[in-house]
């Protein structure tokens, strides 16, 4: 049974919570593209499942920051049935123990149950403690 875009989104979120680069990368097609249109400490474009795996394995492995919760604030199925847009806030625990919020928006294109294109808009300025 092929996963629908919303199912893939839920697994995407779970991989973030688990800090599992492998679980995340396994959601991608072999030739998928992942883009970061905003300035973040990642390359603006990743090409291929293994590039996604490598980037997240390195980033999550080195970072003491962990995602405690993901609050989905909006879900917008696309007119195109392959597309879903999700607005979310990642609640993260910083090395100091303080909690911060990182708002973001994901545009996912899922084909045959796998991510083929992701546009990942994260507001990294949200990495300051929540008030």
Phi, psi and omega in degrees: 000130182277136179284142175278162180307320181293325177295318178296319178302315180298320178291326176300311179300318181296321177298322177295315180297323180277352186053045183253101178297325180292315179298321179293307184299327181293348176278349186264145169292156183305323183252024182297161176237134176236122183244145174243090184294334178268160178291113176226167182281038178230162173299151182293342183210132173248137178240117176099150180304317184289332174293320177297312180302313182296315181297311183288327176299314179292312184295311182286328180292327182272338189268130174279352178289136177229147178277120180270328185201150171236118178261113177279123183257350177194144177225124186229097175298140180283161171299324174282123184295348177277349190248139170222142178242130181234130171261135181209165171234121175270123176266117186241152176256121181278163180305331179286349185094349178288156180256138178228163179238133179240102178286151179197172179219133177244134171245112184248134171245120183243127178230130181054036176081005181235147175292128176249337179205132178230133170244118191244103182259100178251139174262090184294345176292348176289354180280044171240150184305140177291153179261000000 
